[in-house]
Amino acid sequence: MKPALAALLLLAIPASIVVAATSSAPQVSATMADLAQPLPLPYDTTADGAAQVAAAKARARASHKLLLIDLGGNWCPDCRVLAGVVALPGVKAFVDRHYEVVAVDIGRRDKNLGIAEHYGADIKGVPAVLIVDPQTDRLKNEGHYAALSDARHMTPQALADWLASWV
């Protein structure tokens, strides 16, 4: 098949199907109604975010996983939905296999913002999810860190597909 024709056919396929077909994305049969109630409160509001990230980065380097930095707040429904989806058994197994995850509280966008600044991320919405190569300390998802800031309107499969797209 000619490359131009293949590209046109690929444009007609929804992105979530392409990701699922080209990666090891978990197949999630759950719906938002299947999430734990109440939704998790994933952020430790008293923790030192820089220390959390440093420890997670060291674990990611040692285990040859990507570092996933979840910047948000317990007040944020989209942050809590993301945490609920990541806790689903199929998604959790995938995430545990590929990522070292650290949830960092940014308060009301008034603390731990230096973490985002370090990676050149301008936080406009939360959750802001930074995918970092811990070996180089470089952001892999530059320009896409706010993609999950509308998590409550996404399906669990769409969230899982997005996470899989960076592996």
C-alpha positions, 0 to 999 in steps of 0.5 A: 500500500502506498504511504499516502493511502495508508496515512489517509486510512489511518486518519479515518480510524479513531485515535483510541483504536489506533493506540489500543491496536499499536500498544500494550494498552489494557482493555478496560471494560469498566465505566465511570460508574464502576469507580470506587466511591467515594473517589480516592483522595490521591494527594498528600497535602503535607508532603514535600513535592520535590522530595516525593519527585526525587524519590520516585525518579530514583525508583524509576531509574532503578526499575527502568520505568517512566516517571509519571508525575500527577500534579493536582489537588484533592479538591479537583474532581478530574484528579480524583477520577484519574486516580480512580481509573488508575486504581482499576485492576487492569489499568493498575497492572499496566501502570505498575508495569510501565510507570513509577507514579507520584501524586504531587499536591499543588494546593490551589495552584500555590505550592510545588509549582517548581516541579512543573517549571523544571520541566517547562510545563505551564499548568493551566488545568489539573490534573497535569500529568508529566511523563518523564524519562528518568534517565535523561530527566526530560519530559516525553509528553511536552505540550500534552500534560493537560490532556487529562484535565477533563478526565471526568468526561473521558471513558476509563478506556480513553484514559488508559489509552492515553497512558499507554500512548507514552510507553 
